[in-house]
Amino acid sequence: MNSLSITIAKDVGFCFGVRRAIDVARKAGKQHGKVAMLGDIVHNERVVNDLKILGVTVFEDMENIPADMPVIFRSHGTTAEIWQQARTRGLTIIDATCPLVNEIHVAARELEAEGRQVIIIGDPGHDEVEGIASQVSNPIIIANQQDAGQLQKIRKAGIVIQSTQFRENVNSIISVLISKISDLRIINTICKPTRNRQSQLRELAEKNDVMIIVGSFTSANTKRLTAIAKTINPNSHQVQGPEDIRLEWFRNANLVGVSAGASTPDEIVVEVTEKIGALPL
Ligand code: SF4
């Protein structure tokens, strides 16, 4: 036991959409024995392995899913083309899309119906962004301020935003787009769980000597949280689990803040916190 005071962010671990999707997958595994999923449900190895035990098999391609196996569509949404393919193949679809992602789909279609060029602020190639893009024809995807700078002038456009984007990145993009588009409508679709998580992270990074962010190195969301924390507190570190904790980070420290990416299971956060609390300082 040491004298470190550890504060865990109020919202850590799975966001509501991911919790819901994992729940759906668990129930489906129990009910059907075997169910298919296109890609991992979250970017977290432990969760994926737990679901495997319950009969959830991950497939990379729709064609390889056996005809008698129901397929789960994940929380961050699925492209219109894949929905169509699954229907054409007659597969039973179990839809675990987060309702907040569905709202982004609706918003994108609404902007297009208003005759606007749809712009998505998000990471190209990310499943959620691909799902949003598939709702409209010819969307433009902008990942950063540099992309925004290359855009031609547009008369009438509308913006939706990937649910997990950081406000700093979005603001920097919009500051450029505003000078290029005369009739611009912005629908802020960064979801509330993401906004809460980001503001808690900023506050903890400010108030603590050391900031620990728990999550897989394959999770873009966790990496972003770490990047933001580092800009506020250089003594911020991302760990995948207790094994990554380094004693030297905590020398001369009293206060430790802990946050986690939206795909990190609660028990890993607990394990990391226990390890910090037991460091021989
Ligand atoms: S990050 Fe937000 S929109 Fe995405 S799954 Fe979680 S709650 Fe839903």
Boltz pocket constraint, residues with backbone or C-beta under 6 A from the ligand:
constraints:
  - pocket:
      binder: B
      contacts: [[A, 15], [A, 16], [A, 17], [A, 18], [A, 75], [A, 76], [A, 98], [A, 99], [A, 100], [A, 101], [A, 163], [A, 164], [A, 191], [A, 192], [A, 193], [A, 194], [A, 262]]
      max_distance: 6.0
